[in-house]
Amino acid sequence: MTAVCPAGHTSQSDDYCDVCGMPIDAGAATGEAATPPPPTDAPTQAPEQTSRPAQSCPNCGTPNVADALFCEACGYDFTTGTMPRPATPPQEQRAAPESTTDQAAAVEAPAARSFDWVAEVWIDPEWYEAQESPDPLPSAGLPEIVPLQATSVLVGRTSKSRNIHPEIDCDLDNGVSRRQCQLTTDGTRWWVEDLDSANGTFVGSAAGAMPTDPVPVGAKRELKPDDRVYVGAWTRLVIRPATDEEKAAA
């Protein structure tokens, strides 16, 4: 059995035309070939193309659809003819923070603060004997030299929980309070003030006996050139001008 599609083609299939693929009406199937429709002056319209014409990219040669604005491969602009912008290499992208770091490293660190005075922190066996402390006396030796870089200096023991960080840290001496006393200066003279410490702050001369009367709480006492400050169970403080060697070593 043969069939005739709407375009006039004879087809052995009765569902779709063997020639053009158009659907065939079931009623068009006949035992004889149907008479084709009379020819007309107008040419028969070709089936619509399923693919659009392509255009080649002038930059990379990749085929693109005719109405493409940019090349899918390289980004060439078909409208303006602009060449694609070159991509920044990853090495250059990583170089930026390195450059910033180098510049930061090149900045000089601020100079250390100068000082004209130091505190000698001694372990004094004689003061320890007078205090009758139950704590064992550490080995006495050379003093610790602490540069005094501020006009007001706290003497005491460090406490991170209470945010106490004294400039003169007597951490080994449990007889020293966290905030023992304050040393202040006008540049040429020094004063000491007890901060209501547990065991008191004492001042005595280098040649005299051990002091027995503490400095009154809240009262500033001026230190003479040969005075010594006694705190805790064995700590003796001596305030003196810094030597040129100590300044150079800081």
Buried (B, 14 or more C-beta within 10 A) or exposed (E): EBBBBEBBBBBEBBEBBBEBEEEBEEEBBEEEEBEEEEEEEEEEEEEEEEEEEEBEBEBBEBEBEEEBEBBEBEBBEBEEEEEBEEEEEEEEEEEEEEEEEEEEEEEEEEEEEEBEBBBBBBBBEEBBEBBEBEBEEEEEEEBBBBBBBEEEBBBBBEEEEEEBEBBBBBEBBBBBBBBBBBBBBEEEEBBBBBBEBEBBBBBBEEEEEBBEEBBEEEEBBEBEEEBBBBBBBBBBBBBBEBEEEBEEEB
